Amino acid sequence: MENIFVFLFNSIIVSTIICAAARLSNSVSLKIQRSFCFYCDHNLAWFDIIPVISACVLRNKCRYCHAHFGHYYAIFELSYILIGTLL
């Protein structure tokens, strides 16, 4: 049971770090509170930003404009979550 909580906590932390890195690399302010698509500027719904699950379900694409977020986004996110959980 404890491992599940550690996994969930790590997924939130890793997802937040990846989001901040994407915003900084695209010169977007960190003060904007809502997550959005960099291609169509549409605000993403809460179910579009669930770590790992939404990346797999949406196949790393925006639900609205179908722009690709990157080929290895879900693998990258999941690998760092698993590393944090196992350590």
Number of C-alpha atoms within 10 A of each C-alpha: 5 6 10 10 11 16 18 14 14 21 22 15 15 20 19 13 13 14 14 15 14 13 16 12 9 10 9 13 10 12 6 9 7 11 16 16 18 15 12 12 11 15 13 15 12 10 9 18 14 13 21 19 14 17 21 13 10 13 17 19 19 20 16 12 12 14 14 15 16 10 11 11 17 18 13 13 19 21 13 15 23 14 11 16 17 10 5
